[in-house]
Amino acid sequence: MRIGIPKEIKNHEYRVGMTPGSVRELVAHGHQVVVQKTAGAAIGLDDDLYEAAGAEVVDGPEEVFARAELIVKVKEPQPDECRLLRSDQVLFTYLHLAPDPRQTKLLLESGVTAIAYETVTGPGGHLPLLAPMSEVAGRMSIQAGAACLEKSKGGAGLLLGGVPGVAPARVAILGGGVVGYNAALMAIGLGADVTVIDRSVDRLRHLDALFGARVRTLYSTAETVETSVTGADLTIGAVLIPGAAAPKLVSRNMLTEMRPGSVLVDVSIDQGGCFETSHPTTHTDPTYVVNEVVHYCVTNMPGAVARTSAFALNNATLPFVLALAGKGWRQALLDDPHLRNGLNVHAGAVTCPPVAEALGYPYVDALTRLHPAG
């Protein structure tokens, strides 16, 4: 199979869909790889490394999209990229379609088979392709939040961990999954006063066993969310319903009860955000202020640490890319129900239930489209 790796064009996105090491593996399995010039240069993965791994380096995205059967990216295709997609191609990347009707419409019109990293599942229901970026984003959320608390950034002028004789900042983390755990790990390490809120008692027990008295755990109700958020200096939104739009847990009215200079970091922004006042921002202009509360809502947070993120992502995606290329996408999806859960769009139909529900499209079961007898 011929695999195409375009250069990412989203604002300050320096990750790359495949590293030279991943390309070498694909070539060793008999596949061809076409990489756009300078696709990985920003993170030290120069074109000569790709050529040494066996890839063909070409000038522009048009040639990559024109020649590839399987497109492997990092972030969702931008409108100009969507228009290069065809019905005989497979797209494998993060999509986050539920809050993005424009992208969904363009993918449906292209006829492409689009598989989303974020809805590929694993044993036990975990999300193996989302997990590495959730780890990065969770850890980064504390770095970003700590910086935003600085007075020069619009914050209250607080040091997250305090100093002897001065209390640390209070951190509320909404969601105890991969993002929430990693955010708690970083916040505890910096000496903050940390509360994690989740609706799973089992998850809270797990966090309590891991962190003990260093973290306070609370069951998620409207009351505990409101009390924790309005009393926090830094709130991390780490809520995820796979494939679906994030629930709005923090209302605009709550902001009026928060202290001026408090900070909200919405890691759920890729799925629409879990704060009512959230809207997407970029690394160029990452924050805005509502009711004297600083909002950080960058949609590609891991892109700021692109080298670490690219290698972590490739570790997770490579086995699936090898399966798609080796078996052919149809057989790979039929053989692996976990990979099949990643199928969001196929041949002009929405094949992911939460996306169909969020955007008002009819849901089409993937197997009815994929099975040779269907």
C-alpha positions, -999 to 999 in steps of 0.1 A, spaced: 0 0 0 11 36 -6 9 57 26 10 95 25 23 118 53 14 154 47 29 183 67 5 196 94 -9 230 87 -29 238 118 -17 268 138 16 259 155 12 222 149 47 207 145 39 170 151 41 146 122 20 116 114 49 91 110 85 94 123 114 80 102 114 50 125 78 42 117 84 47 80 113 22 81 89 -4 96 64 2 69 90 0 41 103 -32 57 68 -47 53 68 -39 16 48 -6 16 56 27 -1 56 59 18 53 94 4 63 123 28 58 160 22 89 180 22 99 194 57 69 175 73 90 167 104 118 193 101 105 215 129 111 187 154 145 176 140 132 150 116 148 162 85 140 150 50 172 131 47 161 109 77 129 100 58 148 92 26 172 70 46 142 52 60 130 45 25 104 72 20 100 93 -11 100 131 -2 78 152 -24 72 190 -26 35 197 -17 4 183 -2 -13 180 -35 11 152 -46 9 134 -12 -29 133 -13 -30 125 -51 -7 95 -47 -16 80 -13 -41 53 -6 -38 58 32 -33 93 46 -18 93 81 -19 127 99 -20 141 135 -47 167 135 -81 169 118 -78 179 81 -83 216 75 -109 226 48 -82 228 20 -70 193 29 -106 179 30 -110 190 -6 -80 169 -16 -95 137 -2 -112 111 -24 -136 82 -20 -109 56 -27 -88 68 2 -85 61 39 -78 89 64 -63 80 98 -59 109 123 -76 127 151 -110 140 139 -131 152 169 -162 155 147 -189 159 173 -184 197 177 -173 202 141 -201 202 116 -181 218 89 -154 192 89 -180 164 90 -198 178 60 -166 180 40 -156 145 49 -190 132 39 -189 150 6 -154 136 -2 -166 100 3 -134 92 22 -131 64 48 -121 83 79 -109 65 110 -105 87 142 -77 80 166 -98 92 195 -125 65 191 -103 35 185 -108 13 216 -88 -13 234 -95 -41 259 -115 -28 288 -128 1 269 -96 23 271 -86 45 242 -51 35 232 -45 62 206 -59 90 227 -41 80 258 -5 92 249 -18 127 239 -40 128 270 -10 121 291 9 150 275 -21 173 276 -28 165 313 8 173 323 8 204 301 -24 217 315 -7 223 349 23 240 332 -1 262 312 -23 269 342 6 278 364 19 303 338 -16 318 334 -18 324 372 11 349 369 0 385 371 16 394 338 -5 368 321 -38 381 336 -38 358 366 -41 364 403 -3 365 408 -1 331 426 27 306 427 11 272 423 30 255 451 32 285 474 63 289 496 69 283 533 44 304 552 22 311 522 -6 287 512 -4 269 478 -29 275 450 -60 254 449 -64 232 418 -97 215 409 -96 188 382 -129 178 366 -124 143 355 -102 116 368 -92 97 336 -59 98 318 -59 136 316 -70 141 351 -45 117 366 -16 133 348 -28 167 357 -30 156 394 4 140 392 20 173 380 0 195 404 9 174 434 45 174 423 45 212 423 30 213 458 -5 225 449 -37 218 469 -54 193 446 -90 181 443 -101 156 416 -138 152 408 -152 123 389 -185 104 386 -169 70 388 -164 58 424 -141 31 412 -119 57 396 -119 78 427 -109 48 448 -80 42 423 -68 78 426 -71 77 463 -50 46 465 -23 61 442 -21 95 458 -34 91 494 -37 123 514 -19 143 487 -52 146 467 -88 151 478 -113 131 457 -150 141 453 -179 124 436 -192 146 408 -225 164 414 -236 198 405 -229 209 440 -194 195 443 -185 209 409 -198 244 418 -182 244 452 -148 232 440 -146 254 409 -157 286 426 -131 279 454 -103 271 430 -75 292 417 -69 268 388 -96 245 372 -87 218 347 -114 206 324 -106 169 318 -140 155 309 -143 129 281 -173 110 266 -156 91 237 -167 105 203 -193 128 218 -194 165 226 -182 173 261 -208 181 287 -209 217 300 -200 214 337 -191 250 344 -217 276 337 -212 312 329 -229 321 362 -202 302 381 -176 326 368 -192 354 387 -185 335 420 -148 329 411 -120 351 423 -106 376 398 -75 362 382 -86 325 385 -77 303 356 -97 277 335 -78 253 313 -101 234 291 -84 202 279 -118 190 266 -119 218 240 -113 193 211 -147 179 219 -163 213 223 -152 221 258 -167 215 293 -170 252 303 -199 272 289 -176 301 282 -150 280 263 -141 286 226 -111 273 207 -78 292 209 -44 287 194 -8 286 206 -4 321 190 -32 336 210 -39 310 238 -60 329 263 -89 353 268 -107 367 298 -144 364 307 -157 379 340 -120 384 351 -114 347 347 -85 336 324 -95 309 298 -68 287 282 -85 266 254 -58 256 229 -71 228 208 -37 212 201 -20 215 234 5 186 228 17 204 196 37 227 219 59 198 228 58 183 194 88 161 194 78 143 226 42 141 214 50 128 179 71 99 192 46 90 218 18 90 193 37 69 168 44 43 194 6 39 197 -5 43 161 21 22 142 6 -13 149 -28 0 135 -11 16 104 7 -17 98 -26 -36 100 -45 -12 77 -17 -13 51 -9 -50 54 -45 -64 54 -61 -36 35 -84 -12 54 -116 -32 49 -102 -65 62 -84 -47 90 -116 -32 102 -135 -64 99 -109 -83 118 -105 -59 147 -136 -45 164 -115 -20 184 -101 -5 152 -136 -6 137 -148 16 166 -126 42 151 -145 44 119 -164 77 120 -172 83 83 -174 59 54 -187 64 18 -208 95 27 -223 80 59 -216 87 96 -207 54 113 -200 67 149 -231 69 171 -221 99 192 -211 119 161 -244 111 144 -264 121 175 -244 153 181 -248 165 145 -282 152 136 -270 127 109 -285 92 105 -263 66 120 -251 37 98 -237 6 114 -201 1 101 -206 -36 95 -235 -31 71 -211 -11 49 -179 -31 54 -190 -68 52 -185 -82 17 -220 -97 19 -235 -64 32 
